[in-house]
Structure formats: structure tokens, C-alpha cells
């Protein structure tokens, strides 16, 4: 298992949050170089959960999340979490791991 750098995870989740709220470079909703771009945080989160081959209930039970809130998050009814701690919990739960990329600002 890889180590999740808290600084890297927070930077990434913060960027996703900005994109979701229309404050970032909004090249979402299209495919680029074979990579799926997501239209909102909920789509991204749902896709990552499904990669883990977990149902919503399994995922929530294993990670201590409320299934109703995660369902609303994935459907775009709830916005992404504002607290840094919750963003890091979500990043860890969907196995977001970051490699150190020189000059990218993701070094810890």
C-alpha cells in the first residue's frame, strides 16, 4: 500500500473543490488523451468508488461514512466537504495516492 501525503491529497482535493465551484480551469466534461474528465466532484468520487468495486453501502460501512450523505454527494446534491480533515478522509477512502512530481507543488 502507498503512503498518502496529506499535503498532496489536500492540494488535489482543494483543486477538485475549486473546479466543482467554478473557480478553476474548467476543462471538465470531456475526454482528453484517453482520460475521462469529470463534470463535478460527485461524478469523480462515484467513479473512484466504483473502481474499488464497492457498492455504496459496502464503501460507507468499511470507511465509517453515512451512506445517505455519500449518495447525495455523488449525485451532486451535497457539495464537496469544506473541512480539510474530511477531504483527506475521502481521498484516503477512494485510494487517491500521489507521486512526487518535481516542481508541481505536490512535494511534501
Protein Blocks (a to p, Z undefined) as FASTA:
>chain_A
ZZddfklmmmmmmmmmmmmnopaccfehiaeehiacdfbfklmmmmmmmmnopafklmmm
mnopafklmmmmmnomaccdfbfklmmmmmmmnopacdddehklpaZZ
